[in-house]
Amino acid sequence: MRSLKTVLSAVLLAGLATTAAAADLVRLGNLKFAHYGAISYMKEIAHKYDLKIEERVFAKGLDIVPAIIAGEIDIAASAADAAIAGRAGGAPVYAVAGFAKGGARIVVRPDLPIKSVKDLKGKKVGVARGGAQELLLVAELAQNGLTWANGPGKDVEILYLAFADLNQALMAKNIDAMCQSEPQSSQALNKGFGVELMKPYDTPLGEPIRALVMTEKMYKEKRGVAERVLKCFVEATKTFIDNPKLAEKYVRETMFKGQITPDDYQDAIANSPFTYDLTVEHIQITTDLMQKYGVGRMKNPPIAKDWAKLDLLDKAKMELKIR
């Protein structure tokens, strides 16, 4: 007969195994930008919602789409236009929340007499393809009567570069200006090799909103998990909004390993504040402008009301008593 000690140990181990099994695995696709910090922080508090969040960092939002289609990612953070292009390309996702606003600047070389968007005529402008920055840039050029192409022959020559390469190109004077994300655009200003021309938010798009997307499978078939994911997101975001020192420490030390300064972070977040909210209208306006300017190259642009599902967000905010 087993001893009482052995029986109690077995019961304890069984209980621990049950507790461990209760944590549902959620695979997160994320990007390395300052305003994506609350999304990354979700994994730090996931245990409170019986979740285990595994984060995978991608170079840009469009890179996440193949992983979603392959069934390797459950939730993802990206610019709204990358999410729209992904949906148009067959990614079975719903937009379920917003998590940051703004987050871009048009930055120019300080040695050039560029004082307005019209002054970009005849210049080379760098931007990352498939992000909010590309749509913001072309919307500004169009609003100012300028034409553009990925090569010579138009008013503005656009060079498509990775986010990490844009600052180097501006510093080396290989481009004259860039439409860049945060914190990279703030770094360019603080290090002196770039000056701000404008924050490009005066087009019909307004301030772009970054979107949290979720697979249709999770939304439809794992409703309980989906609800807990949104509560985790809302709490993580509230934590960053209410405790800016914690937010800065986490982004600077955990995400960027000390590669950005306090000034870089503060300037970046001032231009890309954390939020929860997203609207069907914003997704539709973004879709319409993408189609108008050929961003994302969509044959069948999705209708916003068909895939912007904000009920989980509304429920999470209500349960956590957030307006």
C-alpha positions in Angstrom: 0.0 0.0 0.0 1.3 3.4 -0.9 2.2 5.8 1.9 0.1 8.9 2.6 3.1 11.0 1.5 3.2 9.2 -1.9 -0.6 9.7 -2.4 -0.4 13.4 -1.5 2.5 13.9 -3.9 0.6 12.2 -6.7 -2.4 14.4 -6.0 -0.2 17.5 -6.0 1.5 16.6 -9.3 -1.9 15.9 -10.9 -3.2 19.3 -9.7 -0.1 21.0 -11.2 -0.5 19.2 -14.5 -4.2 20.2 -14.6 -3.2 23.9 -13.9 -0.6 23.8 -16.6 -3.0 22.3 -19.1 -5.5 25.1 -18.4 -3.3 27.6 -20.2 -4.4 27.9 -23.8 -1.6 28.5 -26.3 -2.0 31.6 -28.5 0.6 32.4 -31.2 1.2 36.1 -31.7 2.7 37.8 -34.7 4.2 41.2 -33.8 6.5 43.9 -35.1 9.4 45.7 -33.4 8.1 49.2 -33.0 7.7 51.4 -29.9 3.9 51.6 -30.3 3.6 47.8 -30.5 4.8 47.5 -26.9 1.5 46.8 -25.3 0.9 44.0 -27.7 4.2 42.4 -26.7 3.4 43.0 -23.0 0.4 40.7 -23.4 2.6 37.7 -22.9 3.8 39.0 -19.6 0.3 39.0 -18.1 -1.2 36.1 -20.2 -1.2 33.7 -17.2 -3.9 35.9 -15.5 -6.2 34.8 -18.3 -5.1 31.1 -18.5 -3.2 31.9 -21.7 0.3 31.2 -22.9 1.3 33.7 -25.6 4.2 32.9 -27.8 5.5 35.9 -29.7 7.1 35.8 -33.1 8.5 39.1 -34.4 8.3 39.8 -38.2 10.0 42.5 -40.3 6.7 44.0 -41.5 3.0 43.4 -41.3 2.7 41.8 -44.7 5.3 39.2 -43.7 2.8 37.8 -41.2 0.2 37.0 -43.8 1.8 33.7 -45.0 2.2 32.5 -41.5 -1.5 33.2 -40.8 -2.5 31.3 -44.0 -0.3 28.4 -43.0 -2.0 28.2 -39.6 1.1 29.3 -37.6 -0.3 32.5 -36.1 -3.5 33.1 -34.2 -3.4 36.9 -33.5 -1.3 39.5 -35.1 -0.5 43.2 -34.9 0.0 45.4 -38.0 -0.9 48.6 -39.7 -4.6 48.6 -40.8 -3.5 48.6 -44.5 -1.3 45.5 -44.1 -4.2 43.8 -42.4 -6.5 44.8 -45.3 -4.1 43.6 -47.9 -3.7 40.4 -46.0 -7.5 39.8 -45.9 -7.7 40.6 -49.6 -4.9 38.1 -50.2 -6.8 35.3 -48.5 -5.7 35.6 -44.9 -8.7 34.4 -42.8 -8.6 37.1 -40.2 -10.9 39.6 -38.4 -9.9 43.0 -37.2 -10.8 42.9 -33.5 -9.2 46.1 -32.0 -6.9 49.0 -32.6 -3.8 49.5 -30.5 -2.0 52.7 -31.6 -2.6 55.8 -33.6 -0.4 57.9 -35.8 3.2 56.6 -35.7 4.7 58.2 -38.8 6.6 61.3 -40.0 7.9 62.5 -43.2 11.6 63.3 -42.5 14.0 65.2 -44.8 17.7 65.8 -45.0 18.6 68.9 -43.1 20.9 70.1 -45.8 18.1 70.4 -48.4 15.7 73.3 -48.8 12.6 71.1 -48.4 9.9 73.1 -46.6 6.7 71.5 -48.0 5.5 68.3 -49.6 5.5 70.2 -53.0 9.3 70.6 -52.5 9.7 66.8 -52.8 9.3 67.2 -56.6 12.5 65.9 -58.2 13.5 64.1 -55.0 14.1 60.5 -54.0 11.8 59.4 -51.1 12.3 56.2 -49.2 9.5 54.2 -47.6 8.7 50.6 -46.5 6.3 48.9 -48.8 3.1 47.6 -47.4 2.9 49.6 -44.2 0.8 52.6 -43.1 3.8 54.8 -44.2 3.4 53.9 -47.9 -0.3 54.9 -47.9 0.3 58.1 -45.9 3.1 59.1 -48.3 1.2 58.6 -51.6 -1.9 60.2 -50.1 0.2 63.3 -49.3 1.8 63.3 -52.7 -1.5 63.0 -54.5 -3.1 65.7 -52.3 -0.3 68.1 -53.3 -0.6 67.3 -57.0 2.6 65.2 -57.3 3.0 62.0 -59.3 5.3 59.2 -58.2 6.8 55.9 -59.3 9.3 53.2 -58.2 11.9 54.6 -60.6 12.5 57.8 -62.6 10.0 59.5 -64.8 7.5 61.0 -62.3 7.6 64.0 -60.0 8.9 61.8 -57.1 11.0 58.7 -57.2 10.0 56.3 -54.5 12.6 53.8 -53.2 11.2 50.9 -51.2 13.5 49.9 -48.3 13.2 48.0 -45.1 12.4 50.1 -42.0 15.8 49.4 -40.7 17.5 50.6 -43.9 15.6 53.9 -44.3 17.6 55.8 -41.6 20.9 54.5 -43.0 19.9 55.6 -46.5 18.9 59.1 -45.3 22.1 59.4 -43.3 24.2 58.4 -46.3 22.3 60.8 -48.5 21.1 58.0 -50.8 17.6 59.4 -50.4 16.4 62.9 -49.8 13.5 62.2 -47.6 11.6 59.3 -46.0 8.2 58.4 -44.6 9.2 56.5 -41.5 7.7 54.8 -38.5 8.5 55.2 -34.8 10.9 55.1 -33.1 13.1 55.2 -36.2 11.8 58.6 -37.3 12.4 60.1 -33.8 15.9 58.6 -33.8 16.6 60.4 -37.1 15.5 63.7 -35.5 17.4 63.2 -32.3 20.6 62.2 -34.0 20.5 65.2 -36.3 20.5 63.6 -39.7 16.9 64.3 -40.3 14.3 67.1 -39.7 10.6 66.7 -39.6 8.7 68.0 -42.6 5.3 66.9 -41.2 3.2 64.3 -39.6 1.2 63.2 -42.6 -2.3 63.1 -41.0 -4.1 65.8 -43.0 -5.5 63.5 -45.8 -8.9 61.8 -45.7 -7.1 58.9 -43.9 -6.3 61.0 -40.8 -4.2 59.3 -38.2 -3.7 55.7 -39.2 -4.8 53.1 -36.7 -2.8 49.9 -36.1 -5.0 46.8 -35.9 -5.0 43.7 -33.8 -6.3 40.9 -36.0 -7.5 37.4 -35.0 -8.0 34.3 -37.2 -11.5 33.4 -38.1 -10.9 30.0 -36.6 -10.2 31.4 -33.1 -13.0 33.9 -33.3 -15.6 31.3 -34.3 -14.4 28.0 -32.8 -12.5 29.1 -29.7 -14.8 31.8 -28.4 -13.7 31.5 -24.7 -10.0 31.8 -25.7 -10.8 34.7 -28.0 -12.6 36.6 -25.2 -9.7 36.1 -22.8 -7.3 37.3 -25.5 -9.1 40.5 -25.8 -9.3 41.0 -22.0 -5.6 40.4 -21.9 -5.0 43.0 -24.7 -7.2 45.6 -22.9 -5.5 45.1 -19.6 -2.0 45.3 -21.2 -3.0 48.5 -23.0 -4.5 50.0 -19.9 -1.3 49.2 -18.0 0.8 51.0 -20.5 -1.5 54.0 -20.6 -1.8 54.3 -16.8 1.9 53.5 -16.1 4.1 55.2 -18.7 7.3 54.5 -16.8 6.6 50.8 -16.9 5.7 51.1 -20.6 9.0 52.9 -21.4 11.1 50.5 -19.4 9.5 47.5 -21.1 9.9 48.9 -24.6 13.4 50.3 -24.2 14.9 47.4 -22.2 12.9 44.3 -23.2 12.0 45.0 -26.8 14.9 47.2 -27.9 17.6 46.0 -25.5 18.7 49.6 -24.8 19.0 50.5 -28.5 16.7 53.6 -28.1 17.1 56.5 -25.8 14.5 57.9 -23.4 14.1 60.8 -25.7 13.6 58.5 -28.7 10.9 56.6 -26.8 9.1 59.7 -25.5 9.1 61.4 -28.9 7.9 58.2 -30.6 5.0 57.6 -28.2 4.0 61.2 -28.4 3.4 60.6 -32.1 1.9 57.1 -31.7 -0.2 56.9 -28.5 -1.6 53.6 -27.3 -5.3 53.0 -27.8 -7.9 50.2 -27.8 -10.3 51.5 -30.4 -10.9 50.9 -34.1 -13.9 51.6 -36.2 -15.4 50.0 -39.3 -15.4 53.4 -40.9 -11.6 53.8 -40.5 -11.0 50.3 -42.1 -13.3 51.2 -45.0 -11.7 54.6 -45.6 -8.2 52.9 -45.5 -9.4 50.3 -48.0 -10.8 52.8 -50.4 -7.6 54.9 -50.4 -5.5 51.8 -50.9 -7.6 50.9 -53.9 -7.5 54.4 -55.2 -3.7 54.7 -55.0 -2.8 51.0 -55.8 -1.3 50.3 -52.4 -1.5 46.5 -51.7 -2.4 45.7 -55.3 -5.8 44.2 -54.3 -8.0 42.6 -56.9 -10.9 42.1 -54.5 -10.7 44.7 -51.7 -12.6 43.4 -48.6 -15.7 45.2 -47.3 -14.9 46.5 -43.8 -18.2 45.5 -42.2 -17.7 41.9 -43.3 -14.5 41.4 -41.3 -14.1 44.2 -38.7 -15.6 42.4 -35.6 -15.4 44.7 -32.6 -17.8 42.8 -30.3 -15.1 41.1 -28.3 -13.4 44.4 -27.7 -16.6 46.0 -26.5 -17.2 43.1 -24.1 -13.7 43.2 -22.7 -13.8 46.9 -22.1 -17.1 46.6 -20.4 -16.0 43.8 -18.1 -12.8 45.7 -17.2 -14.8 48.9 -16.7 -13.0 50.9 -19.4 -14.9 53.5 -21.4 
